[in-house]
Amino acid sequence: MKSVINRLLYLLITAVALPAMAESVDITAVFRPDASAPFKNEFVNTTPDSGYCETYKPYCTVLNLFSIRLPLRSHSLMPMQPGTGPRENATFQVPANWRPLQVTHTETGETEQVEVRIAGIGSKYVLSDTVENLTGSPGVEGHRRLWGITWSNAPLPCQISSVGYYGEHWYGFFWRTPVEAACFRQTNFTIPSMYYEFLEFTYELRTPNPLRMTAGMYTGAHTFTLGPGADFDFGDVMIPEDTQLTFRFTLEVDHNLKVEVPPGGHSIRLEPQGGWQAWLQGGRKPSRLLRDQTVNLWTSSPFKMTLECDEPLGNTCSVRNANGHQVPLDVAVSLPFGLTDSTGAQVNRRPLRLDGSGTEQFLPSSYIDRKPSTLHFEIKRDAVEQMLEQPGSTYSGSATVVWDSQI
């Protein structure tokens, strides 16, 4: 009973005496469209690795892991004794489950969700005496006798990462944490005191689909707690110097939207299907006048399309002759595969209207890299018949098609 009371007294004194200290890390990621990998719609983590993944880069790359080492120490409050429970020995439990957080666009206020989990934990324990003085054996055999096994072997449910390095007073280790549960080592000899020299961890990220996000910067933060019963829990003996660890996220979305009109494509000449020969040679009146104009499109972002006219007529543009006779000019668009409207429907001869209805949002499923789209210009039958009643006339007009990523 006395031992339990003393332990509770240690914890109570620590809770009262230590102010809430905080450590923070900056996590940065960026999305830029890549023509060589148009279907890779992911953020790239640009946070420099330190610690484990800095040394074992190929291993971390395969598992999509990143690591950070912090100069955050944890010290023992009391000796570790053989025969005591897990929380009185070396215990590690970390936030291995996914934690959601919100990031907010710094200009528009739009929000998205990011998820983060801790996938591994490591440090270096430093003993108050040599392992030979504590166990009677030097070197790696002394560390093995101290705990029954060296710390290069992870206790379940943690997993081995094949990392172990040691000296007479210390042993460095790193364990993978596939599940959020405690992993512990129990001492076979009394350890008067020890400390963990630093805290390092690997983490995984789940980021939103950048093709659905507005270009710009998104920021957000998530704070983990450290200490007994906290997110990072090292048992009741090993107490971290800081009690909070804040992840500060900055996600940059750098979209590309570009339209290329081939030479001569700004001047549209409308003709009957198959040309004018059927009328000139056979006297057959044209039923409609039309022209399809191909334009090349690059985009990694949602966009809308709008129509602007010098001389509107109803909800579309028009052409006019010298006498002021005016007929409607209809404009439509067909977009390449990989672009749909907000309902997921393909865009084929979608009318462009002055009020923007029907073209409010187009969404890419991958990076569209110089894919052809088509603008369809047409004067329909009724209007053509009116034009034929104005012999010798030339009709002209203008229509401006706008691709706009600010939706």
C-alpha positions as CSV (number, residue, x, y, z in Angstrom):
1,M,0.0,0.0,0.0
2,K,2.9,2.4,0.8
3,S,4.3,1.9,-2.6
4,V,1.0,2.8,-4.3
5,I,0.6,5.8,-2.1
6,N,4.1,7.0,-2.9
7,R,3.5,6.6,-6.6
8,L,0.3,8.6,-6.5
9,L,2.0,11.2,-4.5
10,Y,4.7,11.4,-7.2
11,L,2.1,11.9,-9.9
12,L,0.2,14.4,-7.8
13,I,3.3,16.5,-7.1
14,T,4.2,16.4,-10.8
15,A,0.7,17.5,-11.9
16,V,0.8,20.4,-9.6
17,A,4.4,21.5,-10.1
18,L,4.8,21.2,-13.9
19,P,3.0,23.8,-16.1
20,A,1.5,22.8,-19.3
21,M,4.4,22.9,-21.8
22,A,3.9,22.7,-25.6
23,E,5.9,21.4,-28.5
24,S,4.9,22.0,-32.1
25,V,5.8,20.7,-35.5
26,D,5.0,22.1,-38.9
27,I,3.6,19.7,-41.5
28,T,3.6,21.0,-45.1
29,A,2.2,19.4,-48.3
30,V,1.7,20.7,-51.8
31,F,-0.3,19.7,-54.9
32,R,0.9,20.7,-58.3
33,P,-0.4,18.9,-61.4
34,D,2.1,16.6,-63.1
35,A,1.7,15.9,-66.8
36,S,3.8,12.7,-66.4
37,A,1.3,11.3,-63.8
38,P,-2.1,12.8,-64.6
39,F,-4.0,10.3,-62.4
40,K,-1.9,11.0,-59.3
41,N,-4.3,13.3,-57.6
42,E,-2.4,13.5,-54.3
43,F,-0.6,16.0,-52.1
44,V,3.1,15.6,-51.8
45,N,4.4,15.9,-48.2
46,T,7.2,18.5,-48.3
47,T,8.0,18.3,-44.6
48,P,11.8,17.5,-44.2
49,D,12.3,14.1,-42.6
50,S,14.3,14.0,-39.4
51,G,15.2,10.9,-37.3
52,Y,14.2,7.5,-38.4
53,C,13.0,8.2,-42.0
54,E,16.0,10.4,-42.6
55,T,18.2,7.4,-42.0
56,Y,15.9,4.7,-43.5
57,K,14.5,6.7,-46.4
58,P,13.9,3.7,-48.8
59,Y,11.9,1.8,-46.2
60,C,9.7,4.8,-45.3
61,T,9.2,5.7,-49.0
62,V,7.7,2.2,-49.7
63,L,5.3,2.5,-46.8
64,N,4.5,6.2,-47.4
65,L,5.8,7.1,-44.0
66,F,7.4,10.3,-42.8
67,S,9.3,11.0,-39.5
68,I,10.1,13.8,-37.1
69,R,12.5,13.8,-34.2
70,L,11.9,16.3,-31.4
71,P,14.3,17.2,-28.6
72,L,11.5,16.2,-26.1
73,R,12.8,14.3,-23.1
74,S,10.9,12.1,-20.7
75,H,12.3,11.4,-17.2
76,S,11.6,8.7,-14.6
77,L,9.8,9.9,-11.5
78,M,11.0,6.9,-9.4
79,P,13.0,3.7,-9.8
80,M,11.7,0.9,-12.0
81,Q,11.4,-2.3,-10.1
82,P,11.1,-5.9,-11.3
83,G,7.8,-7.5,-10.5
84,T,5.7,-4.4,-11.0
85,G,2.9,-3.7,-13.5
86,P,3.2,-2.4,-17.1
87,R,2.6,1.2,-16.2
88,E,5.4,1.1,-13.6
89,N,7.8,0.0,-16.4
90,A,8.5,1.1,-19.9
91,T,5.1,1.6,-21.6
92,F,4.3,3.2,-25.0
93,Q,0.8,3.9,-26.3
94,V,0.5,6.4,-29.2
95,P,-2.4,7.8,-31.3
96,A,-2.1,5.1,-34.0
97,N,-5.8,5.5,-35.0
98,W,-6.7,8.2,-37.6
99,R,-7.4,11.6,-36.1
100,P,-9.4,14.1,-38.2
101,L,-8.6,17.8,-38.3
102,Q,-10.0,20.7,-40.3
103,V,-7.9,22.9,-42.7
104,T,-9.3,26.2,-43.8
105,H,-8.5,28.2,-47.0
106,T,-6.8,31.4,-45.9
107,E,-8.8,33.6,-48.3
108,T,-12.1,32.0,-49.0
109,G,-12.8,30.2,-45.7
110,E,-13.5,26.9,-47.4
111,T,-12.8,23.9,-45.2
112,E,-11.5,20.4,-45.9
113,Q,-10.6,17.5,-43.7
114,V,-7.1,16.0,-43.2
115,E,-6.4,12.8,-41.2
116,V,-3.2,11.9,-39.4
117,R,-2.0,8.8,-37.4
118,I,1.2,7.9,-35.6
119,A,2.7,4.9,-37.3
120,G,5.8,4.4,-35.2
121,I,7.6,5.6,-32.1
122,G,11.2,5.7,-31.1
123,S,13.8,7.2,-28.8
124,K,17.0,6.3,-26.9
125,Y,16.7,5.2,-23.2
126,V,19.6,6.5,-21.1
127,L,20.3,4.7,-17.8
128,S,21.6,6.2,-14.6
129,D,24.3,3.5,-14.6
130,T,26.0,1.1,-17.0
131,V,24.2,-2.1,-17.9
132,E,27.2,-4.0,-16.5
133,N,26.7,-2.4,-13.1
134,L,23.0,-3.0,-13.2
135,T,23.0,-6.6,-14.6
136,G,26.5,-7.9,-14.3
137,S,26.9,-8.2,-18.1
138,P,28.4,-5.5,-20.4
139,G,27.2,-4.4,-23.9
140,V,24.3,-5.8,-25.7
141,E,24.1,-8.8,-23.4
142,G,23.6,-6.5,-20.5
143,H,20.7,-4.7,-22.3
144,R,19.2,-8.1,-23.1
145,R,19.4,-9.3,-19.5
146,L,18.0,-6.0,-18.2
147,W,14.7,-6.4,-20.1
148,G,14.8,-10.1,-21.1
149,I,15.2,-9.0,-24.7
150,T,16.8,-6.1,-26.5
151,W,14.7,-3.2,-27.6
152,S,15.5,-3.8,-31.3
153,N,12.7,-6.4,-30.9
154,A,9.4,-4.7,-30.4
155,P,6.8,-6.0,-27.8
156,L,3.4,-6.8,-29.2
157,P,1.3,-5.3,-30.5
158,C,4.1,-3.0,-31.7
159,Q,6.2,-4.4,-34.5
160,I,9.9,-4.7,-35.1
161,S,11.6,-2.2,-37.4
162,S,15.1,-3.7,-37.3
163,V,16.5,-0.7,-35.5
164,G,18.8,-1.0,-32.5
165,Y,22.0,0.7,-31.5
166,Y,23.5,0.9,-28.0
167,G,26.2,2.0,-25.6
168,E,27.0,1.0,-22.0
169,H,24.5,3.5,-20.7
170,W,21.9,3.7,-23.5
171,Y,20.0,1.9,-26.2
172,G,18.3,3.4,-29.3
173,F,15.1,1.8,-30.7
174,F,12.2,2.3,-33.1
175,W,8.9,0.4,-33.1
176,R,6.1,0.4,-35.6
177,T,2.6,1.0,-34.1
178,P,0.0,-0.6,-36.3
179,V,-2.8,-0.4,-33.7
180,E,-3.6,1.9,-30.8
181,A,-2.7,-0.2,-27.8
182,A,0.0,-0.3,-25.2
183,C,3.4,-1.9,-25.8
184,F,5.6,-2.4,-22.7
185,R,8.9,-3.8,-21.5
186,Q,9.3,-5.0,-17.9
187,T,12.7,-4.7,-16.2
188,N,14.4,-7.7,-14.6
189,F,16.7,-5.4,-12.4
190,T,16.1,-2.3,-10.4
191,I,16.8,0.9,-12.5
192,P,17.4,3.8,-10.2
193,S,16.5,6.3,-12.9
194,M,16.5,6.7,-16.7
195,Y,15.3,9.1,-19.4
196,Y,14.3,9.0,-23.0
197,E,16.7,11.4,-24.8
198,F,14.3,12.5,-27.5
199,L,10.9,11.6,-29.1
200,E,10.7,10.5,-32.7
201,F,7.8,9.2,-34.6
202,T,6.6,8.3,-38.1
203,Y,3.2,9.5,-39.3
204,E,0.8,8.9,-42.1
205,L,-1.5,11.5,-43.7
206,R,-4.8,11.3,-45.5
207,T,-5.4,14.4,-47.5
208,P,-8.5,15.5,-49.5
209,N,-8.7,15.3,-53.3
210,P,-6.9,18.4,-54.5
211,L,-8.8,18.4,-57.8
212,R,-11.9,19.3,-55.7
213,M,-10.2,22.1,-53.9
214,T,-9.8,25.8,-54.6
215,A,-6.2,27.0,-55.4
216,G,-4.4,28.6,-52.5
217,M,-3.3,27.9,-49.0
218,Y,-5.2,25.8,-46.4
219,T,-4.1,25.8,-42.7
220,G,-5.1,24.0,-39.6
221,A,-3.8,22.4,-36.4
222,H,-4.3,19.4,-34.1
223,T,-3.0,19.1,-30.6
224,F,-2.0,15.8,-29.0
225,T,-1.5,15.4,-25.3
226,L,1.5,13.7,-23.6
227,G,1.7,12.1,-20.3
228,P,-0.1,9.4,-18.2
229,G,-3.4,8.5,-19.8
230,A,-2.8,11.0,-22.7
231,D,-2.6,10.6,-26.4
232,F,1.1,9.8,-26.1
233,D,1.2,7.7,-22.9
234,F,4.6,6.5,-21.6
235,G,3.2,5.0,-18.4
236,D,3.2,6.3,-14.9
237,V,7.0,6.4,-14.3
238,M,8.3,8.1,-17.5
239,I,7.0,11.7,-17.6
240,P,7.6,13.9,-20.7
241,E,8.9,17.4,-20.3
242,D,6.1,18.8,-22.5
243,T,2.4,17.9,-22.1
244,Q,1.2,19.0,-25.5
245,L,2.3,18.4,-29.1
246,T,0.7,20.5,-31.8
247,F,0.7,19.5,-35.5
248,R,0.4,22.7,-37.6
249,F,-0.6,21.9,-41.2
250,T,-0.2,24.0,-44.3
251,L,-1.5,22.6,-47.6
252,E,-0.8,24.4,-50.8
253,V,-3.0,23.8,-53.9
254,D,-1.4,25.2,-57.1
255,H,-3.8,24.5,-59.9
256,N,-3.4,24.9,-63.6
257,L,-6.1,26.1,-66.0
258,K,-5.1,26.9,-69.5
259,V,-7.0,27.1,-72.8
260,E,-5.2,27.2,-76.2
261,V,-7.1,28.2,-79.3
262,P,-5.3,27.1,-82.5
263,P,-4.2,29.8,-85.0
264,G,-7.2,31.2,-86.8
265,G,-9.6,29.7,-84.3
266,H,-10.9,33.1,-83.0
267,S,-12.6,33.8,-86.3
268,I,-15.5,31.5,-86.9
269,R,-17.2,31.1,-90.4
270,L,-20.5,29.3,-90.2
271,E,-21.5,27.1,-93.1
272,P,-24.1,24.4,-94.0
273,Q,-23.1,20.9,-93.2
274,G,-21.0,19.7,-96.1
275,G,-20.4,23.3,-97.4
276,W,-22.3,25.6,-99.7
277,Q,-22.2,23.4,-102.9
278,A,-25.6,21.8,-102.3
279,W,-27.3,25.2,-102.5
280,L,-25.1,26.7,-105.2
281,Q,-25.3,23.8,-107.5
282,G,-28.7,22.2,-106.6
283,G,-30.6,25.1,-105.1
284,R,-31.2,23.1,-101.9
285,K,-31.6,25.5,-99.0
286,P,-29.4,24.9,-96.0
287,S,-31.2,23.7,-92.8
288,R,-28.7,25.2,-90.4
289,L,-25.3,26.9,-90.3
290,L,-22.6,25.5,-88.0
291,R,-19.0,25.3,-87.1
292,D,-17.1,23.2,-84.6
293,Q,-13.9,24.7,-83.2
294,T,-11.4,22.6,-81.3
295,V,-9.5,24.1,-78.4
296,N,-6.9,22.5,-76.2
297,L,-7.4,22.4,-72.5
298,W,-5.2,21.9,-69.4
299,T,-6.9,21.8,-66.0
300,S,-6.4,20.4,-62.5
301,S,-9.2,22.3,-60.9
302,P,-13.0,22.6,-60.9
303,F,-14.2,25.4,-63.3
304,K,-17.3,26.9,-64.7
305,M,-18.0,28.2,-68.2
306,T,-19.9,31.3,-69.0
307,L,-21.0,33.1,-72.2
308,E,-20.7,36.8,-72.9
309,C,-22.1,38.7,-75.9
310,D,-21.9,42.1,-77.5
311,E,-25.5,41.7,-78.7
312,P,-27.4,39.2,-76.6
313,L,-30.7,37.7,-77.8
314,G,-32.6,35.9,-75.2
315,N,-30.2,33.7,-73.2
316,T,-27.6,33.5,-76.0
317,C,-25.7,35.6,-78.5
318,S,-26.7,36.7,-81.9
319,V,-25.5,37.7,-85.4
320,R,-26.8,40.8,-87.2
321,N,-26.8,42.1,-90.8
322,A,-26.4,45.7,-92.0
323,N,-30.1,46.3,-91.9
324,G,-30.3,45.4,-88.2
325,H,-31.9,41.9,-88.7
326,Q,-30.8,39.8,-85.8
327,V,-30.9,36.0,-85.3
328,P,-29.7,33.8,-82.4
329,L,-26.3,32.2,-82.3
330,D,-26.2,29.1,-80.2
331,V,-23.0,28.0,-78.5
332,A,-22.3,24.7,-76.9
333,V,-19.3,22.8,-75.5
334,S,-18.1,19.2,-75.4
335,L,-15.4,18.4,-72.9
336,P,-12.8,15.5,-72.9
337,F,-13.1,12.3,-71.0
338,G,-12.1,12.9,-67.3
339,L,-14.3,16.0,-67.0
340,T,-17.9,15.8,-65.8
341,D,-20.5,18.1,-64.4
342,S,-21.4,18.1,-60.7
343,T,-23.8,15.1,-61.2
344,G,-21.0,13.0,-62.8
345,A,-22.5,13.3,-66.3
346,Q,-20.3,13.6,-69.4
347,V,-20.3,17.0,-71.1
348,N,-21.4,16.6,-74.7
349,R,-22.8,19.6,-76.6
350,R,-23.7,21.3,-73.4
351,P,-25.4,24.6,-74.2
352,L,-23.6,27.8,-73.0
353,R,-26.1,30.4,-71.8
354,L,-25.8,33.9,-70.6
355,D,-27.2,33.1,-67.2
356,G,-24.6,30.3,-66.8
357,S,-27.2,27.6,-66.1
358,G,-26.0,24.1,-66.8
359,T,-22.3,25.0,-66.8
360,E,-21.9,26.1,-63.2
361,Q,-19.3,23.4,-62.3
362,F,-17.1,21.0,-64.2
363,L,-14.9,18.6,-62.2
364,P,-11.8,16.7,-63.3
365,S,-11.2,13.2,-62.2
366,S,-7.5,13.4,-63.2
367,Y,-5.2,16.1,-64.5
368,I,-6.3,17.1,-68.0
369,D,-3.1,17.7,-69.9
370,R,-3.7,19.4,-73.3
371,K,-6.8,17.4,-74.2
372,P,-9.0,18.7,-77.0
373,S,-12.5,20.1,-76.3
374,T,-14.9,21.4,-78.8
375,L,-17.0,24.6,-79.1
376,H,-20.1,24.2,-81.2
377,F,-21.5,27.2,-82.9
378,E,-24.8,26.9,-84.7
379,I,-27.7,28.9,-86.3
380,K,-30.8,26.8,-86.3
381,R,-33.3,26.2,-89.1
382,D,-35.9,28.9,-88.2
383,A,-33.1,31.5,-88.0
384,V,-31.5,30.3,-91.3
385,E,-34.9,30.7,-93.1
386,Q,-35.1,34.3,-91.9
387,M,-31.6,35.0,-93.1
388,L,-32.4,33.6,-96.6
389,E,-35.1,36.2,-96.8
390,Q,-32.4,38.9,-96.6
391,P,-30.5,38.1,-99.9
392,G,-27.0,39.6,-100.2
393,S,-26.6,40.1,-96.5
394,T,-23.6,39.4,-94.4
395,Y,-24.3,38.5,-90.7
396,S,-21.7,39.0,-88.1
397,G,-21.4,39.0,-84.3
398,S,-19.2,38.1,-81.4
399,A,-19.4,35.6,-78.6
400,T,-16.9,35.3,-75.7
401,V,-16.5,31.9,-74.0
402,V,-15.0,32.1,-70.5
403,W,-13.4,29.3,-68.5
404,D,-13.4,30.4,-64.9
405,S,-11.8,28.5,-62.0
406,Q,-13.3,31.0,-59.5
407,I,-16.5,29.2,-58.9
